[in-house]
Amino acid sequence: MAWVVPTTTPADHERIIGAGSGARVHAIEYGWLPALMSVRLYAYRLPAARFQPIGSPVTHAMVATEPVTPLGPPEPVGDLLALHEEAGIQLRVLDNLWPFWDCVISSTLGFSGIRLRNAKPRR
């Protein structure tokens, strides 16, 4: 994932995300597309007051430091591809994530690569 932050340069925004293409891009490899299209993902709704932002200078996550009880049962999230479109998030399907990732981490964009362990090996 890569997204525009206040310090993102216009050149990096255009080069990596694209001119007029929103402020966020997610990328997966072709091998993961069937899972993205068929997964039945559920979300728990949690009380926001117990969570605090982490990340500096830009918040990148919210965490609770004590147990939190869900507000109800988990709810189906729905079609992940459609949700990307509705949110204005680009979804890129790539043969190999590493060239894109190397571009992102050397840029002024915000980023997260928490699941890179599931990517193909570097070429």
N, C-alpha and C positions, 0 to 999 in steps of 0.2 A: 504494500500500500504506500502511496505517496500523496501528499496533499500540500496545498499552498499554505504558508505561514506568513506572518507579517514581514519577515526578512527575506522571503523568496524574491529573487530577481525576476523581472519580466523575461529575460533571456532564458532562464531555467524553466519558468512556467511554460513558455512557448515550445522549448526544445523537448521537454519530457512529457508534459501533460497535453500541450497543443494549444494553439491560439483559439480562443473562443470555445474551448472544450471543457469548461467548468473548472473546478478547483481540486478535484480528487480523482485518482485512478487506482484501481485494484488490478492485480495481474495474477494469473494462474497458468499452469502448463496444460497443454492439450490433454494429457493423461488424466487430469483432474476434472475436466469438463463434464463427463458423465455423472460423477458424484455431485457436482454442483447442481446439475439439472434434476437429479432424482432424490436427493437427500430430503428427509422429513425432519426439519430442524425446529426445535421448540425454544421458547424464551420464557424465563421467569421475570415477572415484574417485581421490583424491589423498592422499598421505601427510600427515596432519594436523600432524605435528611441524614441518614447514617453514613453517607459516602462523602469522601473528601477528595479533591483533585490532587493528582501527583504529576510531576513533570515540570521542568523549568528550562527555558522561559515560557514554553507553551504547554498547557495541560494536555497530556496524552492518554490519561486513564483516570477513572474514579475508583477508589478502594474504600472498603469498610474495614476497620480494625477490630471489630467485634462481630459476633454472630448476627446475622440478619435473617429474619423470617420472610419468605415470599408473601406478597400481597394476595396471592391466589395460586391456583394450579398453573403449570406451564401451558403456554398457548402456542399453537403452530405459527411459525413465522411466515410461511408461504413460499411463493416462487422467488428464489434468490435472484435470478436473472431479471425478472420484472421489478423487483425491489431496487436493484441497481439503477435501472432506467428511471424509475419514479424519483429516486434520490438524486438523479443527475450525476451519478458516479460512473465513470468509464470502467468497463471491464475488458481487459486485454487478455487474450489467450495466446500464449507464446510457446514456442518449441522448448525453450530453456530460459529460466528466469534470470540466470546470472548476469548476462550482459545488461539487461534492464536494471537489475539491482545495483550493479556497479555504477551505472549512470546516476541513479537516484541518490546513493549514499555520498557521492562526490558533488552533489548539487546543494542548493540552498532550500530545497523542499523539506518538509517534515516527512517522516517515514516510519514504518514498522515492518519488520520481517520475521515475526514471531514463529511462523511455520515454515521457514526456509529449510528446515531439516527434511521436509517432505519433497523438496525439489530434486530434479535430476542432478547428477554430479556436474561439476564445471567441465566444460569442454577442454 
